[in-house]
Amino acid sequence: MWTFLMGLTLSVRPYYWPDPLMGHSPPIATRSGWISIGIMPFMIAFSTKINWVGLLTDTSHEKLQVFHRWTALFMYITSLVHTFPYIIDRIRDGTMEINWSTGTFYWTGVAALIPQTWLIFMSWGPIRNRYYEFFKKLHLLAAVVFMAFLFIHVNGMLNSWDYFAATFALYFLSFLVRNLKALYNSSFGLGHPASLQTLPDNMLKANITTPSRIKWAAGQHFIIRFLGLGAHTFSSHPFTVASIPATDGGKNDLELIFAVREGITKRLRDTIEGKPSKVFRVWVDGPYGGPPVSVSRYDHVYLMAGGSGVTFTLSLLRDLVRRMSNEEKIRCRHIEFILAVKSTDTLSWMDDDLVVARNHGIIIRLYVTQDPRAYDLKTGGSDVESLGDKSKEAASHTTSLGRPNIPAIVHQACRTEIGSIAIAACGPESFLYDLRTAVADCQLAIADGYGTCNDLYLHTETYKYVVYPFLSPSWLMYANL
């Protein structure tokens, strides 16, 4: 895409008219300006939660955010190419001051470029993550200022406002559908009861009772708005669901488990501090995301998580265990649940799930990175033979001190497992970087005809702290889970 844009911008000459009688608008500036306006609808189309591109391509909205960020950067670069040739040309012919003072094109263009520069600079990953609260508060304001001045700048020239019409149509239709869906899921504004309680290792658990019409698949997330939290009522937060929906047609228990950071999660912790639990009313928007295919379709499944990313893999684990308990036909012959946490306290609230999983022949591998205390999973018996006698005999659990060697685990699986492998993971960026690199190496080996497995599928989720303002353009916030 970058090559195409630069080719479209720079391949045609001349960049400037050789004779003033030929015109006063540098060709490269005019061309790059229209390219910038042409990018705008696509930038918005890649960003919304109810995502039309995602519906056409069967891709979850958060996976398209990378295209939203790149198209925003491309639009900024072509905007710079549009701006400076005009300034250079006007300085050369000595008309810069008069154009600035008598018309709107020049000063509105600069007025739009300033907030656009701020948006691009502050949206750079290291800066955004370090100063997120500051970024969050001013991002919406800067985006509104940018769009307003850009609208004035183009001044309806030729069909420029048609691009604005397309942009706002894409956004507001998505906005309308999303909010109508959220109102319907939240009993038309009344909300649902949510019981909030604390967990060890600075974590919280919320259990939301929802009607049977709200369904979700393992690994999906909802955007939750907690009512009665003062200013935080006007913001919402994405949470991956740790539970799986009921199959008996009754009410569902939507279980959310999350780490306390800044903003709304810290406010929730402060609200229930010193109390065993507290009941809130919440609005529920979703579900969104999740693996596009069920991991149960693969011969070997590896569920990997770091820290609070376990909420994603735990829901997949619970789904697999329920399928085994119901004696559903699944392809899995080998399942491993791999989790890295700082402290053994984190493991206490999921102990029962791990016992049930182990009794179904699932291998549990736990890594404790900071707490030297030993952790013993409760023992339990089971007559379930979901994975066959051989796998049942080999099923076990191990607890190790230190971080897991992700590349070694992936390469070992690719060398020894016959058939197809699915890896689903959620964790910090460094955790997922090692995993993606190892999977890419193995996929190259499979393509070259090496390795024992014939198919290696990877699905990753990244947890980051993101707040969505109430009734604000979702395309103005970078959503990463």
C-alpha positions as CSV (number, residue, x, y, z in Angstrom):
1,M,0.0,0.0,0.0
2,W,2.9,2.4,0.8
3,T,4.5,1.6,-2.5
4,F,1.2,2.2,-4.3
5,L,0.6,5.6,-2.6
6,M,4.2,6.8,-3.1
7,G,4.1,5.7,-6.8
8,L,0.8,7.5,-7.3
9,T,2.1,10.6,-5.6
10,L,5.7,10.8,-7.0
11,S,5.6,9.0,-10.3
12,V,3.9,11.8,-12.3
13,R,5.9,14.8,-13.3
14,P,6.3,17.8,-13.2
15,Y,6.0,18.4,-9.5
16,Y,5.8,22.1,-10.1
17,W,4.6,24.0,-13.2
18,P,7.5,25.2,-15.2
19,D,5.6,28.4,-16.2
20,P,3.3,30.4,-13.9
21,L,0.9,30.8,-16.8
22,M,0.2,27.0,-16.5
23,G,-1.3,27.4,-13.1
24,H,-0.7,28.3,-9.4
25,S,-1.3,24.9,-7.8
26,P,1.7,22.6,-7.9
27,P,0.6,19.3,-9.5
28,I,2.2,17.2,-6.7
29,A,0.4,19.2,-4.1
30,T,-3.0,18.9,-5.8
31,R,-2.6,15.2,-6.4
32,S,-1.5,14.4,-2.8
33,G,-4.3,16.4,-1.4
34,W,-6.9,14.4,-3.2
35,I,-5.1,11.2,-2.2
36,S,-5.4,12.3,1.4
37,I,-9.1,13.0,1.1
38,G,-9.6,9.7,-0.6
39,I,-7.9,7.8,2.2
40,M,-10.2,9.3,4.8
41,P,-13.3,7.1,4.4
42,F,-11.1,3.9,4.5
43,M,-9.4,5.1,7.6
44,I,-12.8,5.4,9.3
45,A,-14.1,2.1,7.8
46,F,-11.2,0.2,9.4
47,S,-11.9,1.6,12.9
48,T,-15.5,1.1,13.9
49,K,-16.7,-1.6,16.3
50,I,-19.6,-2.5,14.1
51,N,-17.2,-2.9,11.2
52,W,-18.4,-3.1,7.7
53,V,-15.0,-4.3,6.4
54,G,-15.0,-6.9,9.1
55,L,-18.5,-8.1,8.1
56,L,-17.4,-8.5,4.5
57,T,-14.1,-10.3,5.4
58,D,-15.2,-12.2,8.5
59,T,-12.6,-10.3,10.6
60,S,-13.0,-9.0,14.1
61,H,-12.8,-5.2,14.5
62,E,-9.7,-5.2,16.7
63,K,-7.7,-7.1,14.0
64,L,-8.5,-4.2,11.6
65,Q,-7.2,-1.5,13.9
66,V,-3.7,-1.9,12.5
67,F,-5.1,-0.8,9.1
68,H,-6.8,2.1,10.7
69,R,-3.5,3.3,12.2
70,W,-1.5,2.8,9.0
71,T,-4.1,4.6,6.8
72,A,-4.0,7.5,9.3
73,L,-0.3,7.6,9.0
74,F,-0.5,7.5,5.2
75,M,-3.1,10.3,5.2
76,Y,-0.7,12.4,7.3
77,I,2.3,11.8,5.0
78,T,0.3,12.7,1.9
79,S,-1.1,15.8,3.8
80,L,2.5,16.9,4.3
81,V,3.3,16.4,0.7
82,H,0.2,18.4,-0.1
83,T,1.1,21.3,2.2
84,F,4.7,22.1,1.7
85,P,4.8,22.5,-2.1
86,Y,2.1,25.2,-1.8
87,I,4.1,27.0,0.8
88,I,7.3,26.8,-1.2
89,D,5.5,28.0,-4.4
90,R,3.9,30.9,-2.7
91,I,7.1,32.0,-1.0
92,R,8.9,31.9,-4.4
93,D,6.3,34.1,-6.1
94,G,6.1,36.4,-3.1
95,T,2.3,35.9,-2.5
96,M,2.4,33.9,0.8
97,E,1.4,36.8,3.0
98,I,-1.5,38.0,0.9
99,N,-2.8,34.4,0.4
100,W,-2.7,33.8,4.1
101,S,-4.5,37.1,5.0
102,T,-7.1,37.2,2.3
103,G,-8.2,33.6,1.9
104,T,-9.1,30.5,4.0
105,F,-7.2,27.8,2.2
106,Y,-3.8,28.4,3.8
107,W,-4.6,29.1,7.4
108,T,-7.3,26.4,7.7
109,G,-4.8,23.9,6.1
110,V,-2.2,24.6,8.8
111,A,-4.9,24.6,11.5
112,A,-5.9,21.1,10.4
113,L,-2.3,19.9,10.1
114,I,-1.4,20.9,13.7
115,P,-3.9,18.6,15.5
116,Q,-3.3,15.9,12.8
117,T,0.4,16.0,13.7
118,W,-0.5,15.8,17.4
119,L,-2.7,12.8,16.8
120,I,-0.1,10.9,14.9
121,F,2.7,11.7,17.3
122,M,0.7,10.9,20.4
123,S,-0.7,7.7,18.9
124,W,2.8,6.2,18.5
125,G,2.8,3.1,20.7
126,P,5.5,4.0,23.2
127,I,4.2,7.5,23.8
128,R,0.6,6.4,23.9
129,N,1.2,3.7,26.4
130,R,3.4,5.8,28.6
131,Y,1.1,8.9,28.7
132,Y,-2.2,7.1,28.0
133,E,-4.4,9.1,30.4
134,F,-3.2,12.4,28.8
135,F,-3.6,10.9,25.3
136,K,-7.1,9.7,26.1
137,K,-8.4,13.1,27.3
138,L,-7.1,15.1,24.4
139,H,-7.4,12.6,21.5
140,L,-11.1,13.2,21.0
141,L,-10.8,17.0,21.1
142,A,-7.8,17.0,18.7
143,A,-9.7,14.7,16.2
144,V,-12.8,17.0,16.3
145,V,-10.7,20.1,15.7
146,F,-8.8,18.3,12.8
147,M,-12.0,17.2,11.0
148,A,-13.7,20.6,11.5
149,F,-10.8,22.6,10.0
150,L,-10.3,20.0,7.2
151,F,-14.0,20.4,6.3
152,I,-13.6,24.2,6.1
153,H,-10.3,23.8,4.2
154,V,-11.6,21.8,1.3
155,N,-14.5,24.2,1.0
156,G,-16.6,21.9,-1.1
157,M,-14.1,22.1,-4.0
158,L,-15.2,19.8,-6.8
159,N,-16.5,16.7,-5.1
160,S,-14.4,16.9,-1.9
161,W,-17.5,17.0,0.4
162,D,-18.7,13.8,-1.1
163,Y,-15.8,12.1,0.7
164,F,-16.9,13.6,4.0
165,A,-20.4,12.4,3.3
166,A,-19.1,8.9,2.8
167,T,-17.0,9.1,5.9
168,F,-19.8,10.3,8.2
169,A,-22.2,7.8,6.6
170,L,-19.9,4.9,7.4
171,Y,-19.3,6.1,10.9
172,F,-22.8,7.1,12.0
173,L,-24.5,4.0,10.6
174,S,-22.0,1.9,12.6
175,F,-22.5,4.2,15.6
176,L,-26.3,3.9,15.3
177,V,-26.3,0.1,15.0
178,R,-23.8,-0.3,17.8
179,N,-25.8,1.9,20.3
180,L,-29.1,0.3,19.4
181,K,-27.6,-3.1,20.0
182,A,-26.1,-2.0,23.3
183,L,-29.5,-0.6,24.4
184,Y,-31.2,-3.8,23.4
185,N,-28.6,-5.9,25.3
186,S,-28.9,-3.6,28.3
187,S,-32.7,-3.9,28.7
188,F,-33.2,-0.5,26.9
189,G,-31.0,1.4,29.4
190,L,-32.0,-0.3,32.6
191,G,-28.9,-2.4,32.6
192,H,-28.1,-5.7,34.3
193,P,-27.0,-6.5,37.9
194,A,-23.3,-7.1,38.3
195,S,-21.7,-8.4,41.5
196,L,-18.1,-7.2,41.9
197,Q,-15.6,-8.8,44.2
198,T,-11.9,-8.7,44.8
199,L,-9.4,-11.5,43.8
200,P,-5.8,-12.0,44.9
201,D,-3.0,-10.3,43.1
202,N,-4.8,-7.0,42.6
203,M,-7.5,-8.5,40.4
204,L,-11.3,-8.1,40.3
205,K,-14.2,-10.4,39.2
206,A,-17.5,-9.2,38.0
207,N,-20.5,-11.6,37.5
208,I,-23.2,-10.1,35.3
209,T,-26.6,-11.8,35.1
210,T,-27.8,-11.5,31.5
211,P,-30.9,-12.8,29.7
212,S,-30.7,-15.8,27.5
213,R,-30.8,-13.7,24.3
214,I,-27.2,-12.5,24.9
215,K,-25.0,-15.1,23.5
216,W,-21.2,-15.3,23.0
217,A,-18.5,-17.7,22.0
218,A,-15.4,-18.6,23.9
219,G,-12.8,-16.0,23.6
220,Q,-15.1,-13.1,22.8
221,H,-15.2,-9.8,24.7
222,F,-17.9,-7.2,25.7
223,I,-17.6,-3.5,26.2
224,I,-19.0,-2.8,29.7
225,R,-20.3,0.5,31.1
226,F,-20.6,0.6,34.9
227,L,-23.4,2.9,36.1
228,G,-23.2,5.0,39.2
229,L,-19.4,5.6,39.0
230,G,-19.5,9.4,38.7
231,A,-17.5,10.6,35.7
232,H,-16.6,7.0,34.9
233,T,-20.2,6.3,34.0
234,F,-19.5,8.1,30.7
235,S,-16.7,5.7,29.7
236,S,-16.7,2.0,29.1
237,H,-14.1,-0.7,29.0
238,P,-13.5,-3.9,27.0
239,F,-13.4,-7.1,29.0
240,T,-12.8,-10.6,27.8
241,V,-15.4,-13.1,29.1
242,A,-14.0,-15.9,31.1
243,S,-17.2,-17.8,31.3
244,I,-19.2,-19.6,28.6
245,P,-22.9,-19.2,28.0
246,A,-25.5,-21.6,29.4
247,T,-26.9,-24.3,27.1
248,D,-30.2,-24.8,29.0
249,G,-31.8,-21.6,27.7
250,G,-31.8,-19.9,31.0
251,K,-30.1,-16.7,32.2
252,N,-26.3,-16.4,31.5
253,D,-23.6,-15.6,34.0
254,L,-21.2,-13.3,32.2
255,E,-18.0,-13.6,34.3
256,L,-15.3,-11.0,33.8
257,I,-11.9,-11.2,35.5
258,F,-9.4,-8.3,35.1
259,A,-6.4,-6.7,36.6
260,V,-6.6,-3.4,38.3
261,R,-4.7,-0.6,36.6
262,E,-5.6,3.1,36.2
263,G,-8.9,4.8,35.4
264,I,-12.1,2.8,35.7
265,T,-10.6,-0.4,37.1
266,K,-8.9,1.5,39.9
267,R,-12.1,3.3,40.6
268,L,-13.9,0.0,40.9
269,R,-11.4,-1.3,43.3
270,D,-11.6,1.8,45.5
271,T,-15.4,1.5,45.5
272,I,-15.4,-2.0,46.9
273,E,-12.3,-1.7,49.1
274,G,-13.0,-3.2,52.5
275,K,-16.2,-4.8,51.3
276,P,-16.7,-8.5,50.3
277,S,-18.7,-7.5,47.2
278,K,-20.8,-4.7,45.7
279,V,-23.6,-4.7,43.2
280,F,-23.6,-2.4,40.2
281,R,-25.9,-1.9,37.2
282,V,-24.1,-2.2,33.9
283,W,-24.7,-1.7,30.2
284,V,-23.5,-4.5,28.0
285,D,-22.2,-3.9,24.4
286,G,-21.1,-6.9,22.3
287,P,-20.0,-9.5,21.9
288,Y,-16.9,-8.7,19.7
289,G,-13.8,-10.5,18.6
290,G,-12.8,-14.0,19.4
291,P,-11.1,-16.7,17.3
292,P,-12.8,-17.0,13.8
293,V,-12.7,-20.8,14.1
294,S,-13.1,-23.2,17.0
295,V,-9.8,-24.6,18.3
296,S,-11.7,-27.9,18.8
297,R,-11.2,-28.5,15.0
298,Y,-7.5,-29.1,15.5
299,D,-5.7,-32.3,16.5
300,H,-3.5,-30.5,19.1
301,V,-4.4,-27.4,21.0
302,Y,-2.0,-25.1,23.0
303,L,-3.6,-22.4,25.2
304,M,-1.0,-19.9,26.3
305,A,-1.4,-16.9,28.6
306,G,0.5,-14.4,30.6
307,G,-1.0,-12.7,33.6
308,S,-4.5,-11.5,33.3
309,G,-4.5,-12.7,29.7
310,V,-5.7,-16.0,31.2
311,T,-9.3,-14.8,31.0
312,F,-9.1,-15.4,27.2
313,T,-7.6,-18.9,27.3
314,L,-9.6,-19.9,30.4
315,S,-12.9,-19.4,28.4
316,L,-11.5,-21.6,25.6
317,L,-10.4,-24.2,28.2
318,R,-13.9,-24.2,29.8
319,D,-15.5,-24.6,26.3
320,L,-13.3,-27.6,25.5
321,V,-14.0,-29.2,28.9
322,R,-17.8,-28.8,28.4
323,R,-17.6,-30.4,25.0
324,M,-15.7,-33.3,26.5
325,S,-18.2,-33.6,29.4
326,N,-21.1,-33.6,26.9
327,E,-19.3,-36.2,24.9
328,E,-19.3,-34.1,21.8
329,K,-17.2,-35.2,18.9
330,I,-14.1,-33.0,18.9
331,R,-10.9,-33.5,16.9
332,C,-8.5,-32.7,19.7
333,R,-6.2,-35.5,20.8
334,H,-3.8,-33.4,22.9
335,I,-4.5,-30.2,24.8
336,E,-2.1,-28.1,26.9
337,F,-2.9,-25.2,29.1
338,I,0.2,-23.0,29.7
339,L,0.0,-20.0,32.1
340,A,2.7,-17.6,33.4
341,V,1.8,-15.5,36.4
342,K,3.8,-13.4,38.9
343,S,2.4,-15.0,42.1
344,T,0.8,-18.3,43.1
345,D,-2.1,-16.2,44.6
346,T,-3.3,-15.6,41.0
347,L,-3.9,-19.3,40.6
348,S,-6.2,-19.8,43.6
349,W,-9.4,-18.5,42.0
350,M,-9.1,-20.9,39.0
351,D,-8.0,-23.9,40.9
352,D,-11.3,-25.8,40.4
353,D,-11.2,-25.2,36.6
354,L,-7.6,-26.6,36.4
355,V,-8.6,-29.7,38.4
356,V,-11.5,-30.4,36.1
357,A,-9.4,-29.8,33.1
358,R,-6.6,-32.2,34.3
359,N,-9.2,-34.8,35.1
360,H,-10.3,-34.6,31.4
361,G,-6.7,-35.4,30.3
362,I,-5.6,-31.8,29.7
363,I,-2.0,-31.1,30.6
364,I,-1.5,-28.1,32.9
365,R,1.8,-26.2,32.8
366,L,2.1,-23.3,35.3
367,Y,5.0,-20.8,35.5
368,V,5.4,-18.5,38.5
369,T,7.8,-15.7,37.7
370,Q,8.2,-13.9,41.1
371,D,6.7,-16.0,43.9
372,P,9.1,-18.8,45.1
373,R,6.3,-20.6,47.0
374,A,5.3,-24.0,45.6
375,Y,1.9,-24.4,44.2
376,D,0.1,-27.8,44.4
377,L,-3.0,-28.3,42.3
378,K,-5.8,-30.0,44.2
379,T,-6.0,-33.7,43.4
380,G,-9.2,-35.2,42.1
381,G,-10.5,-38.3,40.5
382,S,-12.4,-38.7,37.3
383,D,-13.7,-41.6,35.2
384,V,-13.8,-39.4,32.0
385,E,-11.8,-40.7,29.1
386,S,-12.3,-37.8,26.7
387,L,-8.8,-37.9,25.2
388,G,-8.3,-41.7,25.4
389,D,-6.5,-43.9,27.8
390,K,-3.0,-43.0,26.6
391,S,-3.5,-39.3,26.9
392,K,-5.3,-39.7,30.2
393,E,-2.3,-41.6,31.7
394,A,0.1,-38.9,30.4
395,A,-2.0,-36.0,31.7
396,S,-0.3,-34.1,34.4
397,H,0.5,-30.7,35.7
398,T,3.8,-29.0,36.3
399,T,4.6,-25.8,38.2
400,S,7.9,-24.1,37.4
401,L,9.7,-21.1,38.7
402,G,10.5,-18.6,36.0
403,R,9.2,-17.6,32.6
404,P,8.2,-20.2,30.0
405,N,10.5,-20.7,27.0
406,I,7.8,-20.0,24.4
407,P,10.0,-20.6,21.3
408,A,11.1,-24.0,22.7
409,I,7.5,-25.0,23.4
410,V,6.3,-24.1,19.9
411,H,9.3,-25.7,18.1
412,Q,9.0,-28.9,20.2
413,A,5.3,-29.1,19.3
414,C,5.9,-28.7,15.6
415,R,8.7,-31.3,15.6
416,T,6.8,-33.9,17.5
417,E,3.0,-33.5,16.9
418,I,1.4,-35.2,13.9
419,G,-1.6,-33.5,12.3
420,S,-2.8,-29.9,12.9
421,I,-2.0,-27.6,15.7
422,A,-3.9,-24.6,17.1
423,I,-2.3,-22.1,19.4
424,A,-4.4,-19.5,21.1
425,A,-2.7,-16.9,23.3
426,C,-3.1,-13.7,25.2
427,G,-0.5,-11.8,27.2
428,P,2.0,-8.9,27.1
429,E,3.6,-7.7,23.9
430,S,6.9,-9.4,24.7
431,F,5.1,-12.7,25.4
432,L,3.2,-12.5,22.1
433,Y,6.3,-11.3,20.1
434,D,8.2,-14.4,21.1
435,L,5.2,-16.6,20.2
436,R,4.6,-15.0,16.8
437,T,8.3,-15.3,15.9
438,A,8.4,-18.9,16.8
439,V,5.2,-19.7,14.9
440,A,6.4,-17.9,11.8
441,D,9.6,-20.0,11.9
442,C,7.6,-23.2,12.1
443,Q,5.2,-22.2,9.4
444,L,8.1,-21.6,7.1
445,A,9.4,-25.0,7.9
446,I,6.0,-26.5,7.1
447,A,5.9,-24.6,3.8
448,D,9.4,-26.0,3.0
449,G,8.2,-29.6,3.7
450,Y,9.9,-30.0,7.0
451,G,8.3,-30.6,10.4
452,T,5.9,-33.2,11.6
453,C,2.7,-31.2,11.8
454,N,1.0,-30.2,8.5
455,D,-1.0,-27.1,9.7
456,L,-0.2,-24.5,12.4
457,Y,-2.8,-22.0,13.3
458,L,-2.2,-19.0,15.6
459,H,-4.7,-16.6,17.2
460,T,-3.5,-14.0,19.6
461,E,-5.1,-11.3,21.8
462,T,-3.3,-8.4,23.4
463,Y,-4.6,-6.9,26.6
464,K,-4.2,-3.1,26.9
465,Y,-5.9,-0.5,28.9
466,V,-8.4,1.3,26.7
467,V,-11.4,3.5,27.5
468,Y,-14.2,4.2,25.1
469,P,-15.9,7.6,25.7
470,F,-19.6,7.6,26.1
471,L,-21.4,8.3,22.7
472,S,-18.1,9.3,21.1
473,P,-16.7,8.2,17.8
474,S,-15.1,4.8,18.3
475,W,-12.8,5.5,15.4
476,L,-11.1,8.1,17.4
477,M,-9.9,5.6,19.9
478,Y,-7.4,2.8,19.2
479,A,-8.8,-0.4,20.6
480,N,-6.4,-3.1,21.5
481,L,-7.3,-6.1,23.6
